[in-house]
Amino acid sequence: MNIKLDAQSIDIRKKITQNIRITGFTDHNRTFGKGSCFMVRISDIQGAVITPERTHYPEDIIEIIAPVNLRNYLDLKDGHNVNVEVIK
């Protein structure tokens, strides 16, 4: 799920230094690049903000991965506000 950050959240995101490194790999058909991530929680779901080393997203967009479809689980629509808690 992609989230658009407000100005205050962009500043907070820039200060996060706890990164889990992700090495790139190739399966039989595709190559996946390296990057990093850090753990977050939205409501009662734990996930991660993933930051590919090469990305086309601007600094005000973050991508969150989770074990469930967050949009469906939290009944989110475009434009809804979401609180993302960084897990240390």
Secondary structure, DSSP 8 states (H G I E B T S, - for coil): -EEE--HHHHHHHHH----EEE--EE-SS-EE--EEEEEEEETTEEEEEEEESS----TTEEEEE-SS-HHHHTT--TT-----EE--
